[in-house]
Amino acid sequence: MTEKMSQKVIAYLQANQNSESTNYPLYEGRNRIGRVKNNDVILNSIGVSSRHCDIYIEEGKFSILDLKSKNGVFLKNFIEEDRIPTETKVDIEDGAIFFISDFECKIH
């Protein structure tokens, strides 16, 4: 059993691609998202970088950090989609919608 699997699940990342939806467990601290096996959440798409971004859960609050990914992370707001600056932790709300390549994602 990995160290993370022994921790309590705090939230889930819902990743929607085409008509398929998958929920991934998220834990307190850093949750790494990328295309390769050594990530906590693996999103298998050519547009996802090997180490794309981190989602942090700290004291019940969520933030996301783009790890200099080629295609970025885009946060959906009411008017448009904004690219999250690389190497800057950005606070996000529970239920916020953001895009990693062709995945529409939401934390719940």
C-alpha positions in Angstrom: 0.0 0.0 0.0 1.4 3.4 -1.0 1.7 6.2 1.6 -1.1 8.2 -0.1 -3.5 5.2 -0.1 -3.2 4.9 3.6 -4.4 8.6 4.0 -8.0 9.7 4.2 -9.5 10.9 0.9 -10.4 14.6 1.2 -12.0 15.2 -2.2 -12.2 13.8 -5.7 -11.0 15.1 -9.1 -13.7 14.4 -11.7 -12.0 14.3 -15.1 -14.3 14.2 -18.1 -13.0 13.4 -21.6 -15.4 13.0 -24.5 -18.4 11.2 -22.9 -16.4 9.4 -20.2 -16.0 10.6 -16.6 -13.5 9.3 -14.0 -13.2 10.2 -10.3 -9.7 10.2 -8.8 -9.1 10.5 -5.0 -7.3 13.5 -3.7 -5.5 13.7 -0.4 -4.2 16.3 2.0 -1.1 18.0 0.6 0.2 17.7 -2.9 -1.5 15.6 -5.6 0.5 15.4 -8.8 -1.3 15.2 -12.2 0.3 14.1 -15.4 0.6 11.6 -18.2 3.1 9.1 -16.8 3.0 6.4 -14.1 4.7 8.2 -11.2 1.9 10.8 -10.8 -0.9 10.5 -8.3 -3.5 11.1 -11.0 -2.7 9.8 -14.5 -4.5 11.5 -17.4 -3.7 9.5 -20.6 -3.7 12.0 -23.4 -0.9 13.3 -25.6 -1.8 16.9 -24.7 -1.1 16.2 -21.0 2.5 16.8 -20.0 4.4 14.0 -18.1 4.2 16.3 -15.0 1.4 18.7 -15.8 0.3 20.3 -12.5 -0.2 19.8 -8.8 -3.4 20.2 -6.8 -2.8 21.1 -3.2 -5.3 20.5 -0.4 -4.3 22.4 2.7 -6.6 23.0 5.6 -9.7 22.3 3.5 -8.7 24.8 0.8 -7.7 23.9 -2.8 -5.0 25.4 -5.0 -3.5 24.4 -8.4 0.1 24.9 -9.6 1.0 24.5 -13.3 4.4 22.8 -13.6 5.4 24.6 -16.8 3.2 22.3 -18.8 3.2 22.8 -22.6 -0.5 23.1 -23.0 -1.3 24.8 -19.6 -4.2 24.7 -17.2 -7.2 26.8 -17.9 -9.7 27.9 -15.2 -13.2 28.4 -16.5 -15.0 31.5 -15.2 -18.3 33.0 -16.2 -17.0 34.8 -19.3 -14.0 33.0 -20.6 -11.2 30.6 -19.8 -8.1 32.0 -18.2 -4.7 30.2 -18.3 -3.3 29.7 -14.9 0.2 31.3 -14.7 3.0 28.7 -14.5 4.8 28.2 -11.2 2.2 30.2 -9.3 -0.1 28.6 -6.9 -3.7 29.7 -7.7 -6.5 29.2 -5.2 -9.6 27.5 -6.6 -13.0 26.9 -5.1 -14.6 23.5 -4.5 -16.6 22.8 -7.7 -14.5 25.1 -9.9 -14.1 23.8 -13.5 -10.7 23.8 -15.1 -9.2 22.2 -18.2 -6.1 20.1 -18.6 -5.7 19.4 -22.3 -8.9 17.8 -23.5 -10.0 16.9 -19.9 -12.7 19.0 -18.3 -12.0 18.7 -14.5 -13.8 19.6 -11.3 -12.9 19.0 -7.7 -15.8 17.8 -5.5 
